[in-house]
């Protein structure tokens, strides 16, 4: 995943391996290059950067696609790194009065709950019931969230199933949502949720932020995140700059 962000002077290449049957299934490293000379400046843990930038992008979508007074109950489906990063990022955007968690492995549900103070559930449908915001951050290949479980007006943030053959959401979620994505190209070629359901994409999140897109309300709002190389580039540059600045004497 090569990328150059001119505005941030961030030049990177991200190398990724994906072995779905292994745990962890994804490994990556980001090479940060000097945008003027091409010299290698740093090697960064791609996993950490990916967790940071994915949750940050989701938090931006949460900010622009919801209103504070209607975000009281957060439900997280999944209990891995993305689930934790979203839990931490979302706290900076909305003041939830209750956080719930469900994972298909009960021990992981309990571990996440202990670390975060979230309420553990042993049933996904019960966890989702009446939740205002639902995050699906799983390695699932078949749907783990059903539209029949969601309350009208719920906001769904889906960051898993980054393959054209995988699903996190059933057709009821997809067909009854106003669907916003990070990238048209990515969503139409990499998202099994969108490809297999043939759901209509309403806008990119950038179009929403800039005011270019006017969204038509539906039963639910959905932000489907696939990630983009520019997120990695800008985040890596930001981390590197903060590290080198703080490492200077007197900083």
Buried (B, 14 or more C-beta within 10 A) or exposed (E): BEBBBEEBEBBBBBEBEEEEEEEEEBBBBBBBBEBEEEEEBBEBBBBBBBBBBBBBBBBBBBBBBBEEEEBBBBBBBBBBBBBBBBBBBBBEBBEBEEBBBBBBEEEBBBBBBEEBEBBBBEEBEEBBBBBBBBBBBBBBBEBBBBBEBBBEEBBBBBBBBBBBEBBBBBBBBBBBBBBBBBBEEBBBEBBBBBBBBEBEBBBBBBBBBEEEBEBEEBBBBBBBBBBBBBBBBBBBBBBBBEEEEEEEEEE
